[in-house]
């Protein structure tokens, strides 16, 4: 049961990190464009 919890936590953390990284890439150009306008 502990192993399942650790795997779930690892997958959740990994997915969160990927989402944050992808979000940062998408938001950076948008923020720059808004600042230019």
C-alpha positions as CSV (number, residue, x, y, z in Angstrom):
1,X,0.0,0.0,0.0
2,X,2.9,2.3,0.7
3,X,4.4,1.6,-2.7
4,X,1.2,2.5,-4.5
5,X,1.0,5.7,-2.5
6,X,4.6,6.6,-3.4
7,X,4.1,5.8,-7.1
8,X,0.9,7.9,-7.1
9,X,2.7,10.8,-5.4
10,X,5.6,10.5,-7.8
11,X,3.3,10.6,-10.9
12,X,1.4,13.5,-9.5
13,X,4.5,15.5,-8.8
14,X,6.0,14.7,-12.2
15,X,2.8,15.7,-14.0
16,X,2.6,18.9,-11.9
17,X,6.2,19.7,-12.8
18,X,5.5,19.1,-16.5
19,X,2.3,21.2,-16.4
20,X,4.1,24.0,-14.6
21,X,7.0,23.9,-17.1
22,X,4.7,23.9,-20.1
23,X,2.6,26.7,-18.6
24,X,5.7,28.8,-18.0
25,X,6.7,28.4,-21.7
26,X,3.2,29.4,-22.9
27,X,2.9,32.3,-20.5
28,X,6.3,33.9,-21.2
29,X,5.6,34.9,-24.8
30,X,2.1,36.0,-23.9
31,X,3.4,38.2,-21.1
32,X,6.0,39.7,-23.4
33,X,3.4,40.5,-26.1
34,X,1.1,42.1,-23.6
35,X,4.0,44.2,-22.2
36,X,4.9,45.3,-25.8
37,X,1.3,46.3,-26.5
